[in-house]
Amino acid sequence: MITISQNSREMAHTFARISGGAVDLGLASVVNDQQLVTTICDLMSNRKRREEMRANLLRFNLKNGIDNVIHEILSIYDKWRINKRQEKEIE
């Protein structure tokens, strides 16, 4: 996997860097075509590295990614809603 961030907010996402399963090229506005081509060629020619990256990614449950995000959003919302309800009870 090769990742390129579209903005500084995306660069704050650390999964690609810490997972060991991706090559993070950084911010799109500073990545040139040659960097991308070189990275693709490097990965294509290095089977061992691709296998290591794949093994690193298999440690994570990516199949349920959307469900995990939805669950996290709803969990945070529920905590917020409970907090608001408690604040109203105190008033």
N, CA, C and O atoms as a GROMACS GRO file, in nm:
protein
  364
    1MET      N    1   0.085  -0.116   0.000
    1MET     CA    2   0.000   0.000   0.000
    1MET      C    3   0.091   0.124   0.000
    1MET      O    4   0.190   0.130   0.072
    2ILE      N    5   0.053   0.219  -0.081
    2ILE     CA    6   0.122   0.348  -0.084
    2ILE      C    7   0.019   0.454  -0.045
    2ILE      O    8  -0.091   0.457  -0.100
    3THR      N    9   0.055   0.539   0.049
    3THR     CA   10  -0.037   0.644   0.090
    3THR      C   11   0.021   0.781   0.056
    3THR      O   12   0.142   0.804   0.065
    4ILE      N   13  -0.070   0.870   0.017
    4ILE     CA   14  -0.036   1.010  -0.010
    4ILE      C   15  -0.145   1.095   0.054
    4ILE      O   16  -0.263   1.075   0.026
    5SER      N   17  -0.107   1.187   0.139
    5SER     CA   18  -0.204   1.273   0.208
    5SER      C   19  -0.241   1.392   0.121
    5SER      O   20  -0.155   1.452   0.056
    6GLN      N   21  -0.368   1.424   0.121
    6GLN     CA   22  -0.416   1.540   0.045
    6GLN      C   23  -0.402   1.671   0.121
    6GLN      O   24  -0.401   1.778   0.061
    7ASN      N   25  -0.393   1.662   0.253
    7ASN     CA   26  -0.383   1.783   0.334
    7ASN      C   27  -0.315   1.749   0.467
    7ASN      O   28  -0.289   1.632   0.497
    8SER      N   29  -0.288   1.851   0.545
    8SER     CA   30  -0.216   1.830   0.672
    8SER      C   31  -0.300   1.749   0.771
    8SER      O   32  -0.244   1.678   0.855
    9ARG      N   33  -0.430   1.759   0.762
    9ARG     CA   34  -0.516   1.681   0.852
    9ARG      C   35  -0.497   1.531   0.826
    9ARG      O   36  -0.488   1.452   0.920
   10GLU      N   37  -0.492   1.494   0.699
   10GLU     CA   38  -0.469   1.353   0.666
   10GLU      C   39  -0.331   1.307   0.712
   10GLU      O   40  -0.313   1.190   0.747
   11MET      N   41  -0.235   1.396   0.711
   11MET     CA   42  -0.100   1.360   0.754
   11MET      C   43  -0.096   1.325   0.903
   11MET      O   44  -0.006   1.255   0.948
   12ALA      N   45  -0.195   1.374   0.977
   12ALA     CA   46  -0.201   1.345   1.120
   12ALA      C   47  -0.244   1.200   1.147
   12ALA      O   48  -0.223   1.149   1.257
   13HIS      N   49  -0.303   1.135   1.047
   13HIS     CA   50  -0.342   0.995   1.062
   13HIS      C   51  -0.215   0.911   1.058
   13HIS      O   52  -0.140   0.914   0.960
   14THR      N   53  -0.191   0.837   1.162
   14THR     CA   54  -0.062   0.769   1.176
   14THR      C   55  -0.065   0.622   1.136
   14THR      O   56   0.040   0.558   1.133
   15PHE      N   57  -0.180   0.567   1.106
   15PHE     CA   58  -0.188   0.423   1.080
   15PHE      C   59  -0.091   0.378   0.972
   15PHE      O   60  -0.020   0.279   0.990
   16ALA      N   61  -0.086   0.448   0.862
   16ALA     CA   62   0.001   0.407   0.752
   16ALA      C   63   0.147   0.404   0.794
   16ALA      O   64   0.223   0.317   0.751
   17ARG      N   65   0.186   0.497   0.876
   17ARG     CA   66   0.325   0.503   0.919
   17ARG      C   67   0.359   0.397   1.024
   17ARG      O   68   0.466   0.337   1.019
   18ILE      N   69   0.269   0.375   1.118
   18ILE     CA   70   0.303   0.284   1.228
   18ILE      C   71   0.269   0.139   1.198
   18ILE      O   72   0.321   0.050   1.265
   19SER      N   73   0.185   0.113   1.101
   19SER     CA   74   0.143  -0.025   1.074
   19SER      C   75   0.254  -0.108   1.011
   19SER      O   76   0.255  -0.230   1.026
   20GLY      N   77   0.346  -0.044   0.942
   20GLY     CA   78   0.449  -0.119   0.872
   20GLY      C   79   0.397  -0.183   0.745
   20GLY      O   80   0.467  -0.261   0.680
   21GLY      N   81   0.274  -0.151   0.710
   21GLY     CA   82   0.212  -0.211   0.592
   21GLY      C   83   0.194  -0.114   0.478
   21GLY      O   84   0.126  -0.144   0.381
   22ALA      N   85   0.255   0.003   0.489
   22ALA     CA   86   0.237   0.104   0.386
   22ALA      C   87   0.363   0.189   0.372
   22ALA      O   88   0.443   0.203   0.465
   23VAL      N   89   0.377   0.243   0.254
   23VAL     CA   90   0.482   0.342   0.229
   23VAL      C   91   0.410   0.476   0.224
   23VAL      O   92   0.325   0.498   0.138
   24ASP      N   93   0.442   0.563   0.314
   24ASP     CA   94   0.378   0.694   0.322
   24ASP      C   95   0.466   0.797   0.250
   24ASP      O   96   0.577   0.826   0.294
   25LEU      N   97   0.416   0.850   0.141
   25LEU     CA   98   0.492   0.948   0.064
   25LEU      C   99   0.472   1.091   0.114
   25LEU      O  100   0.539   1.183   0.067
   26GLY      N  101   0.381   1.110   0.208
   26GLY     CA  102   0.361   1.242   0.264
   26GLY      C  103   0.255   1.322   0.192
   26GLY      O  104   0.159   1.267   0.139
   27LEU      N  105   0.274   1.451   0.191
   27LEU     CA  106   0.177   1.545   0.137
   27LEU      C  107   0.180   1.547  -0.016
   27LEU      O  108   0.287   1.562  -0.076
   28ALA      N  109   0.064   1.534  -0.077
   28ALA     CA  110   0.053   1.525  -0.223
   28ALA      C  111   0.115   1.645  -0.294
   28ALA      O  112   0.172   1.630  -0.403
   29SER      N  113   0.104   1.761  -0.235
   29SER     CA  114   0.154   1.882  -0.302
   29SER      C  115   0.306   1.883  -0.315
   29SER      O  116   0.361   1.961  -0.393
   30VAL      N  117   0.376   1.797  -0.240
   30VAL     CA  118   0.522   1.792  -0.250
   30VAL      C  119   0.572   1.661  -0.308
   30VAL      O  120   0.693   1.644  -0.326
   31VAL      N  121   0.481   1.568  -0.338
   31VAL     CA  122   0.520   1.441  -0.400
   31VAL      C  123   0.521   1.461  -0.552
   31VAL      O  124   0.422   1.506  -0.609
   32ASN      N  125   0.632   1.426  -0.614
   32ASN     CA  126   0.637   1.439  -0.760
   32ASN      C  127   0.618   1.302  -0.825
   32ASN      O  128   0.624   1.198  -0.759
   33ASP      N  129   0.596   1.305  -0.955
   33ASP     CA  130   0.571   1.181  -1.029
   33ASP      C  131   0.685   1.082  -1.014
   33ASP      O  132   0.662   0.961  -1.002
   34GLN      N  133   0.806   1.131  -1.014
   34GLN     CA  134   0.922   1.041  -1.005
   34GLN      C  135   0.925   0.967  -0.872
   34GLN      O  136   0.960   0.849  -0.867
   35GLN      N  137   0.889   1.035  -0.763
   35GLN     CA  138   0.885   0.968  -0.633
   35GLN      C  139   0.784   0.854  -0.634
   35GLN      O  140   0.809   0.746  -0.581
   36LEU      N  141   0.669   0.881  -0.694
   36LEU     CA  142   0.565   0.779  -0.699
   36LEU      C  143   0.610   0.661  -0.785
   36LEU      O  144   0.594   0.546  -0.746
   37VAL      N  145   0.664   0.690  -0.902
   37VAL     CA  146   0.712   0.584  -0.992
   37VAL      C  147   0.822   0.502  -0.924
   37VAL      O  148   0.821   0.379  -0.931
   38THR      N  149   0.915   0.569  -0.860
   38THR     CA  150   1.025   0.500  -0.792
   38THR      C  151   0.973   0.409  -0.682
   38THR      O  152   1.018   0.296  -0.667
   39THR      N  153   0.876   0.459  -0.604
   39THR     CA  154   0.820   0.379  -0.495
   39THR      C  155   0.747   0.256  -0.550
   39THR      O  156   0.763   0.146  -0.497
   40ILE      N  157   0.669   0.276  -0.656
   40ILE     CA  158   0.598   0.163  -0.717
   40ILE      C  159   0.698   0.060  -0.770
   40ILE      O  160   0.682  -0.060  -0.746
   41CYS      N  161   0.799   0.106  -0.840
   41CYS     CA  162   0.900   0.015  -0.895
   41CYS      C  163   0.975  -0.059  -0.784
   41CYS      O  164   1.002  -0.178  -0.796
   42ASP      N  165   1.008   0.012  -0.677
   42ASP     CA  166   1.076  -0.050  -0.563
   42ASP      C  167   0.991  -0.163  -0.504
   42ASP      O  168   1.042  -0.271  -0.475
   43LEU      N  169   0.863  -0.136  -0.487
   43LEU     CA  170   0.774  -0.238  -0.431
   43LEU      C  171   0.755  -0.355  -0.527
   43LEU      O  172   0.751  -0.471  -0.486
   44MET      N  173   0.743  -0.323  -0.655
   44MET     CA  174   0.725  -0.429  -0.754
   44MET      C  175   0.846  -0.522  -0.760
   44MET      O  176   0.832  -0.642  -0.784
   45SER      N  177   0.963  -0.469  -0.738
   45SER     CA  178   1.085  -0.549  -0.750
   45SER      C  179   1.131  -0.611  -0.619
   45SER      O  180   1.231  -0.683  -0.617
   46ASN      N  181   1.060  -0.586  -0.510
   46ASN     CA  182   1.104  -0.636  -0.379
   46ASN      C  183   0.993  -0.720  -0.316
   46ASN      O  184   0.916  -0.672  -0.233
   47ARG      N  185   0.987  -0.845  -0.357
   47ARG     CA  186   0.883  -0.935  -0.308
   47ARG      C  187   0.887  -0.950  -0.156
   47ARG      O  188   0.782  -0.951  -0.091
   48LYS      N  189   1.006  -0.962  -0.100
   48LYS     CA  190   1.018  -0.978   0.045
   48LYS      C  191   0.954  -0.860   0.119
   48LYS      O  192   0.883  -0.879   0.218
   49ARG      N  193   0.979  -0.741   0.071
   49ARG     CA  194   0.921  -0.622   0.136
   49ARG      C  195   0.769  -0.625   0.126
   49ARG      O  196   0.700  -0.594   0.223
   50ARG      N  197   0.717  -0.661   0.009
   50ARG     CA  198   0.571  -0.669  -0.007
   50ARG      C  199   0.512  -0.772   0.089
   50ARG      O  200   0.407  -0.749   0.149
   51GLU      N  201   0.580  -0.885   0.102
   51GLU     CA  202   0.531  -0.989   0.194
   51GLU      C  203   0.534  -0.941   0.338
   51GLU      O  204   0.443  -0.971   0.416
   52GLU      N  205   0.637  -0.868   0.376
   52GLU     CA  206   0.645  -0.813   0.511
   52GLU      C  207   0.535  -0.711   0.535
   52GLU      O  208   0.472  -0.709   0.640
   53MET      N  209   0.512  -0.626   0.435
   53MET     CA  210   0.406  -0.526   0.449
   53MET      C  211   0.269  -0.594   0.463
   53MET      O  212   0.187  -0.555   0.546
   54ARG      N  213   0.248  -0.696   0.381
   54ARG     CA  214   0.122  -0.770   0.389
   54ARG      C  215   0.105  -0.833   0.526
   54ARG      O  216  -0.002  -0.823   0.587
   55ALA      N  217   0.210  -0.898   0.576
   55ALA     CA  218   0.203  -0.960   0.708
   55ALA      C  219   0.173  -0.856   0.815
   55ALA      O  220   0.096  -0.882   0.907
   56ASN      N  221   0.233  -0.740   0.804
   56ASN     CA  222   0.206  -0.633   0.900
   56ASN      C  223   0.061  -0.589   0.896
   56ASN      O  224   0.001  -0.565   1.001
   57LEU      N  225   0.005  -0.579   0.778
   57LEU     CA  226  -0.135  -0.537   0.766
   57LEU      C  227  -0.232  -0.643   0.816
   57LEU      O  228  -0.339  -0.611   0.867
   58LEU      N  229  -0.194  -0.770   0.802
   58LEU     CA  230  -0.283  -0.877   0.847
   58LEU      C  231  -0.302  -0.877   0.998
   58LEU      O  232  -0.394  -0.941   1.049
   59ARG      N  233  -0.218  -0.806   1.071
   59ARG     CA  234  -0.234  -0.795   1.216
   59ARG      C  235  -0.356  -0.711   1.253
   59ARG      O  236  -0.404  -0.716   1.366
   60PHE      N  237  -0.406  -0.634   1.157
   60PHE     CA  238  -0.517  -0.543   1.183
   60PHE      C  239  -0.643  -0.594   1.114
   60PHE      O  240  -0.637  -0.652   1.006
   61ASN      N  241  -0.756  -0.572   1.177
   61ASN     CA  242  -0.884  -0.611   1.118
   61ASN      C  243  -0.932  -0.498   1.029
   61ASN      O  244  -1.003  -0.408   1.074
   62LEU      N  245  -0.894  -0.504   0.903
   62LEU     CA  246  -0.932  -0.398   0.809
   62LEU      C  247  -1.064  -0.429   0.739
   62LEU      O  248  -1.125  -0.340   0.681
   63LYS      N  249  -1.108  -0.554   0.745
   63LYS     CA  250  -1.232  -0.593   0.678
   63LYS      C  251  -1.353  -0.522   0.737
   63LYS      O  252  -1.450  -0.494   0.666
   64ASN      N  253  -1.348  -0.496   0.865
   64ASN     CA  254  -1.461  -0.432   0.931
   64ASN      C  255  -1.436  -0.283   0.955
   64ASN      O  256  -1.492  -0.225   1.047
   65GLY      N  257  -1.353  -0.223   0.873
   65GLY     CA  258  -1.314  -0.084   0.892
   65GLY      C  259  -1.431   0.012   0.902
   65GLY      O  260  -1.436   0.094   0.993
   66ILE      N  261  -1.525   0.002   0.809
   66ILE     CA  262  -1.641   0.093   0.810
   66ILE      C  263  -1.724   0.069   0.935
   66ILE      O  264  -1.767   0.164   1.000
   67ASP      N  265  -1.747  -0.056   0.967
   67ASP     CA  266  -1.823  -0.087   1.089
   67ASP      C  267  -1.752  -0.034   1.212
   67ASP      O  268  -1.816   0.018   1.303
   68ASN      N  269  -1.620  -0.047   1.217
   68ASN     CA  270  -1.543   0.003   1.331
   68ASN      C  271  -1.556   0.154   1.343
   68ASN      O  272  -1.572   0.206   1.454
   69VAL      N  273  -1.550   0.226   1.232
   69VAL     CA  274  -1.563   0.372   1.234
   69VAL      C  275  -1.702   0.412   1.280
   69VAL      O  276  -1.717   0.501   1.364
   70ILE      N  277  -1.804   0.347   1.227
   70ILE     CA  278  -1.942   0.378   1.268
   70ILE      C  279  -1.959   0.351   1.416
   70ILE      O  280  -2.019   0.432   1.488
   71HIS      N  281  -1.908   0.238   1.463
   71HIS     CA  282  -1.918   0.205   1.606
   71HIS      C  283  -1.850   0.312   1.691
   71HIS      O  284  -1.905   0.354   1.793
   72GLU      N  285  -1.733   0.356   1.650
   72GLU     CA  286  -1.659   0.458   1.727
   72GLU      C  287  -1.736   0.590   1.730
   72GLU      O  288  -1.745   0.655   1.834
   73ILE      N  289  -1.791   0.630   1.616
   73ILE     CA  290  -1.870   0.754   1.610
   73ILE      C  291  -1.990   0.745   1.702
   73ILE      O  292  -2.017   0.837   1.780
   74LEU      N  293  -2.063   0.634   1.695
   74LEU     CA  294  -2.182   0.618   1.780
   74LEU      C  295  -2.144   0.612   1.928
   74LEU      O  296  -2.217   0.663   2.012
   75SER      N  297  -2.033   0.550   1.958
   75SER     CA  298  -1.988   0.542   2.097
   75SER      C  299  -1.957   0.682   2.152
   75SER      O  300  -1.996   0.715   2.263
   76ILE      N  301  -1.886   0.760   2.074
   76ILE     CA  302  -1.853   0.897   2.116
   76ILE      C  303  -1.981   0.980   2.130
   76ILE      O  304  -1.995   1.059   2.224
   77TYR      N  305  -2.074   0.963   2.034
   77TYR     CA  306  -2.201   1.036   2.041
   77TYR      C  307  -2.278   0.998   2.168
   77TYR      O  308  -2.332   1.085   2.236
   78ASP      N  309  -2.284   0.868   2.198
   78ASP     CA  310  -2.356   0.824   2.318
   78ASP      C  311  -2.295   0.885   2.444
   78ASP      O  312  -2.368   0.929   2.533
   79LYS      N  313  -2.163   0.888   2.452
   79LYS     CA  314  -2.096   0.949   2.568
   79LYS      C  315  -2.130   1.097   2.577
   79LYS      O  316  -2.155   1.149   2.686
   80TRP      N  317  -2.130   1.165   2.465
   80TRP     CA  318  -2.163   1.308   2.461
   80TRP      C  319  -2.307   1.330   2.508
   80TRP      O  320  -2.336   1.419   2.587
   81ARG      N  321  -2.398   1.246   2.456
   81ARG     CA  322  -2.540   1.259   2.490
   81ARG      C  323  -2.563   1.235   2.638
   81ARG      O  324  -2.639   1.307   2.702
   82ILE      N  325  -2.498   1.135   2.694
   82ILE     CA  326  -2.510   1.106   2.837
   82ILE      C  327  -2.456   1.223   2.919
   82ILE      O  328  -2.516   1.262   3.019
   83ASN      N  329  -2.344   1.278   2.878
   83ASN     CA  330  -2.283   1.392   2.945
   83ASN      C  331  -2.378   1.512   2.944
   83ASN      O  332  -2.395   1.580   3.045
   84LYS      N  333  -2.439   1.538   2.827
   84LYS     CA  334  -2.534   1.650   2.817
   84LYS      C  335  -2.653   1.629   2.909
   84LYS      O  336  -2.699   1.723   2.974
   85ARG      N  337  -2.704   1.507   2.914
   85ARG     CA  338  -2.818   1.475   3.000
   85ARG      C  339  -2.783   1.498   3.146
   85ARG      O  340  -2.863   1.553   3.222
   86GLN      N  341  -2.663   1.458   3.187
   86GLN     CA  342  -2.618   1.477   3.325
   86GLN      C  343  -2.601   1.624   3.357
   86GLN      O  344  -2.631   1.668   3.468
   87GLU      N  345  -2.552   1.701   3.261
   87GLU     CA  346  -2.536   1.845   3.282
   87GLU      C  347  -2.671   1.911   3.305
   87GLU      O  348  -2.683   2.000   3.389
   88LYS      N  349  -2.774   1.869   3.231
   88LYS     CA  350  -2.908   1.926   3.246
   88LYS      C  351  -2.967   1.889   3.381
   88LYS      O  352  -3.037   1.970   3.442
   89GLU      N  353  -2.939   1.768   3.428
   89GLU     CA  354  -2.990   1.725   3.559
   89GLU      C  355  -2.929   1.806   3.672
   89GLU      O  356  -2.994   1.829   3.774
   90ILE      N  357  -2.805   1.849   3.655
   90ILE     CA  358  -2.736   1.928   3.757
   90ILE      C  359  -2.794   2.069   3.763
   90ILE      O  360  -2.802   2.128   3.870
   91GLU      N  361  -2.836   2.122   3.649
   91GLU     CA  362  -2.891   2.259   3.645
   91GLU      C  363  -3.021   2.261   3.715
   91GLU      O  364  -3.084   2.366   3.724
   0.00000   0.00000   0.00000
